[in-house]
Structure formats: structure tokens, C-alpha cells
Amino acid sequence: MKRVIVDYAKLTTNILDLLVERYPDGYDHSDIISFKNSKGETVKAVEVNTEDTLFLVKISSQLQQTMEDHETDDEDSNDTFDEIEITDDFDNE
């Protein structure tokens, strides 16, 4: 399974849909995982899966608001995107 770290600002509609579906009431402390990226920096993220990819979405103060805004916008639009900008890959150590 491919593993991808994504910053909230680079989220696609598809990944936002997965986040809202997995965390409909938002995420809490027990949902957050911490790990070291390839630069040795500690990263906090929540995870969502597709059939072939595990996405770790970096936690930020704007992520929860982005999820809430998307849930509202989703009612108004059905646009989807297939590409994301990968910010970092990680290995399962």
C-alpha cells in the first residue's frame, strides 16, 4: 500500500470527502498519530485510506475548519479532482 503525507492546503475534494466520512464529528486526540518524517521532524496527522493508498493528513489549526467548510460546500458541488501534490513519503519503520 502506498503511503502519502499530505498538508491540509493540498487536499483534494476526494480526500476531504474521506476525512469528513471518517471523522464526521471532527477528530480528537485519540485519532492523531505522531511520527518522524524523512527530515527527522515530528509530524502529527490523521489517517484516511483508499483501496491502494494510506493518506496521513498533517494536523493544523486550519484542518478542522477546512473539513467543516468542505462538508458545507459538498452540498453545493460535486466536483472531484484526481491529483494531489505529495509533500512527503514515509516508510513504515
Rosetta silent file (secondary structure, phi, psi, omega in degrees, C-alpha in Angstrom):
SEQUENCE: MKRVIVDYAKLTTNILDLLVERYPDGYDHSDIISFKNSKGETVKAVEVNTEDTLFLVKISSQLQQTMEDHETDDEDSNDTFDEIEITDDFDNE
SCORE:     score description
SCORE:     0.000 S_00000001
   1 L     0.000  132.784  177.785    0.000    0.000    0.000 S_00000001
   2 E   -72.247  141.190  178.881    1.319    3.419   -0.937 S_00000001
   3 E  -119.623  128.954 -175.227    1.766    5.848    1.979 S_00000001
   4 E  -135.128  134.040  173.444    1.465    9.601    1.430 S_00000001
   5 E   -97.945  130.768 -176.404    1.736   12.586    3.761 S_00000001
   6 E  -128.880  134.056  173.453   -0.485   15.477    2.690 S_00000001
   7 L   -79.568  146.239 -177.047   -0.691   19.031    4.011 S_00000001
   8 H   -56.051  -32.966 -177.839   -4.240   20.278    4.571 S_00000001
   9 H   -69.367  -16.803 -178.355   -3.699   23.034    1.985 S_00000001
  10 H  -103.721    9.242 -177.385   -3.038   20.405   -0.702 S_00000001
  11 L   -67.497  140.672  173.323   -6.120   18.278   -0.034 S_00000001
  12 L   -90.892  168.118  176.255   -8.277   17.248   -2.935 S_00000001
  13 H   -60.122  -39.287 -179.772  -12.038   17.031   -2.789 S_00000001
  14 H   -61.545  -45.134 -179.611  -11.759   13.242   -2.727 S_00000001
  15 H   -69.580  -38.460  175.276   -9.516   13.204    0.336 S_00000001
  16 H   -60.696  -40.325  176.248  -11.700   15.803    2.068 S_00000001
  17 H   -58.207  -44.974  179.272  -14.695   13.558    1.402 S_00000001
  18 H   -63.325  -41.886  178.573  -12.844   10.663    3.065 S_00000001
  19 H   -61.810  -46.679 -178.836  -11.894   12.825    6.058 S_00000001
  20 H   -65.727  -36.536  178.441  -15.450   14.044    6.582 S_00000001
  21 H   -67.853  -44.086 -177.883  -16.764   10.493    6.220 S_00000001
  22 H   -74.271  -35.201 -177.257  -14.242    9.024    8.678 S_00000001
  23 L  -123.942   66.364 -174.228  -14.429   11.898   11.175 S_00000001
  24 L   -63.329  -26.518  178.114  -17.988   13.293   10.809 S_00000001
  25 L  -105.105   17.964 -175.802  -17.820   14.983   14.225 S_00000001
  26 L    87.433  169.268  179.538  -14.188   16.022   13.818 S_00000001
  27 L  -100.544  157.922  176.059  -11.141   14.180   15.102 S_00000001
  28 L  -126.487 -176.166 -174.237   -9.930   14.038   18.680 S_00000001
  29 H   -54.604  -37.646 -177.845   -6.667   13.305   20.444 S_00000001
  30 H   -70.279  -17.224  178.877   -7.051    9.532   20.076 S_00000001
  31 H   -85.789  -15.478 -173.820   -7.284    9.874   16.269 S_00000001
  32 L   -87.622  133.035  174.933   -3.963   11.727   15.956 S_00000001
  33 E  -113.909  150.378  177.484   -0.768    9.838   15.250 S_00000001
  34 E  -119.547  142.758  177.928    2.779   11.184   15.588 S_00000001
  35 E  -158.096  167.252  176.684    5.805   10.088   13.595 S_00000001
  36 E   -97.433  131.622  176.708    9.139   11.361   12.312 S_00000001
  37 L   -83.128 -175.603 -176.378    9.316   12.337    8.649 S_00000001
  38 L   -65.273  -17.207  178.067   12.348   11.838    6.415 S_00000001
  39 L   -92.892    1.985 -179.717   13.846   15.100    7.771 S_00000001
  40 L    81.912    8.745  179.625   13.603   13.852   11.362 S_00000001
  41 L   -87.494  142.489  176.467   10.788   16.290   12.208 S_00000001
  42 E   -78.251  129.096 -179.324    7.871   15.143   14.339 S_00000001
  43 E  -120.168  137.962  173.688    4.629   15.256   12.367 S_00000001
  44 E  -111.079  135.833 -174.873    1.104   14.896   13.753 S_00000001
  45 E  -153.587  164.922  168.635   -1.568   13.645   11.389 S_00000001
  46 E  -114.382  153.575 -175.862   -4.862   11.822   10.985 S_00000001
  47 E  -114.910  147.642  171.277   -5.171    8.984    8.527 S_00000001
  48 E  -138.391  150.654 -176.027   -7.619    8.053    5.813 S_00000001
  49 E  -119.921  147.571  163.340   -7.419    5.146    3.396 S_00000001
  50 L  -114.159 -175.206 -179.975   -8.329    4.437   -0.169 S_00000001
  51 L   -58.498  -38.144 -173.437   -8.052    0.991   -1.735 S_00000001
  52 L  -120.010    0.530 -175.051   -4.388    1.465   -2.569 S_00000001
  53 E  -138.905  137.585  171.033   -3.174    4.454   -0.534 S_00000001
  54 E  -102.545  117.341  177.986   -2.861    5.434    3.121 S_00000001
  55 E  -100.535  128.791  170.423   -3.016    9.218    3.449 S_00000001
  56 E  -106.185  113.826 -177.165   -1.664   10.918    6.546 S_00000001
  57 E   -96.498  117.904 -177.670   -3.126   14.405    6.625 S_00000001
  58 E   -59.575  137.035  178.178   -0.990   16.803    8.624 S_00000001
  59 L   -78.964  136.521  173.369   -2.762   18.396   11.559 S_00000001
  60 L  -150.912  167.684  179.970   -3.004   22.159   11.576 S_00000001
  61 L   -64.619  -23.612 -178.272   -5.294   24.725   13.095 S_00000001
  62 L   -88.864  -12.942 -174.896   -6.995   25.127    9.722 S_00000001
  63 H   -61.723  -48.640 -178.964   -7.676   21.428    9.053 S_00000001
  64 H   -59.653  -42.845  179.156  -10.855   21.191   11.140 S_00000001
  65 H   -65.044  -39.053  177.934  -12.238   24.378    9.566 S_00000001
  66 H   -61.455  -42.170  178.500  -11.360   23.076    6.094 S_00000001
  67 H   -64.039  -42.919  179.753  -13.273   19.857    6.820 S_00000001
  68 H   -65.318  -43.192  178.424  -16.294   21.808    8.086 S_00000001
  69 H   -62.999  -39.409 -179.253  -16.237   24.150    5.097 S_00000001
  70 H   -65.317  -40.743  179.654  -15.951   21.206    2.722 S_00000001
  71 H   -59.168  -39.728  177.347  -18.944   19.476    4.240 S_00000001
  72 H   -70.204  -45.300 -179.848  -20.988   22.616    3.544 S_00000001
  73 H   -65.194  -32.099 -177.845  -19.512   23.093    0.058 S_00000001
  74 H   -61.587  -30.354  177.750  -20.100   19.429   -0.783 S_00000001
  75 L   -68.897  -23.400 -176.517  -23.821   20.014   -0.628 S_00000001
  76 L   -97.624  -15.836 -172.848  -23.435   22.675   -3.335 S_00000001
  77 L  -147.330  149.360  176.807  -20.982   20.943   -5.675 S_00000001
  78 L  -117.791   20.428  179.591  -19.981   17.501   -6.919 S_00000001
  79 L   -64.597  141.654  175.333  -16.605   18.480   -8.435 S_00000001
  80 L  -133.002  159.603  179.000  -13.774   15.988   -7.896 S_00000001
  81 L  -131.614  147.614 -177.215  -10.058   16.013   -8.555 S_00000001
  82 L  -106.409   -9.650 -175.973   -7.752   13.090   -9.165 S_00000001
  83 L  -114.372  147.947  172.665   -4.353   14.645   -8.447 S_00000001
  84 L  -133.809  159.649  172.599   -2.660   15.765   -5.250 S_00000001
  85 L   -95.997  120.595 -179.219    0.703   17.242   -4.531 S_00000001
  86 L   -80.554  128.409 -179.174    2.646   14.856   -2.347 S_00000001
  87 L   -95.675  -20.701 -176.819    4.526   16.698    0.369 S_00000001
  88 E  -172.598  142.121  169.661    6.420   13.757    1.824 S_00000001
  89 E  -102.695  155.445  176.209    6.572    9.961    1.655 S_00000001
  90 L  -135.462  153.626  178.870    7.153    7.924    4.767 S_00000001
  91 L  -108.214  146.355  177.725    8.385    4.436    5.446 S_00000001
  92 L   -82.202  101.924 -175.161    6.922    2.092    7.970 S_00000001
  93 L   -94.676    0.000    0.000    9.918    1.648   10.296 S_00000001
